[in-house]
């Protein structure tokens, strides 16, 4: 399916453009502690699935298809337990934005914190997956201090996370690349980076509308009802993904898989 849809030559042209911007995986997914013996840079992958959190995934039946990719990327610790039939169960790389990283810093303070057990369990379930704090250098010193506190707490808890950070701020570069009015979401950021090491990408759960393609009502997230909000340019990003899909550069899944 991916081989039929993806025009690898067009993907390679986009990859060259993004590499020139300094967004390769060996610059944007670096080990936080260079003294720790961790895996080498991410090698080229034949197929990658990137999973967003849109309610479009509810009852999609896409889980088996997602897990069939060589490399699976998820964002902001989105839940998979109890949702595997729709979103899959595997995770090779998980991103964390500013808001989530601050929540994790709070929740890992100790067992007396109400959210400790939930987030400790969800982080522990990642095993040795890459854990990318994707906006590490895009915030002020105070925020970086919070990020470092979380990393310290994760190590104290002996969580086997391979914590990664970019080598520089990447928001302005990605915002300019896709001509956005506001900062890119973490989904568009990790997609942009993934084009440098994934030959064929499928996108799931990137659908920022409350009405589905067939007129059905959708929740904000597949794992909760949530609240519809407009922090990023999600509709503009959707148009970016659709354009790339129509050009054969990426496969943007917006319907059921069964």
PyMOL commands that set and color helices and strands:
alter all, ss='L'
color gray80, all
select helices_A, chain A and resi 2-5+8-20+25-28+55-57+63-67+84-87+98-107+116-124+136-138+141-156+171-177+186-194+234-246
alter helices_A, ss='H'
color red, helices_A
select strands_A, chain A and resi 30-31+45-51+71-75+93-96+130-133+162-165+198-204+251-253
alter strands_A, ss='S'
color yellow, strands_A
deselect
rebuild
show_as cartoon
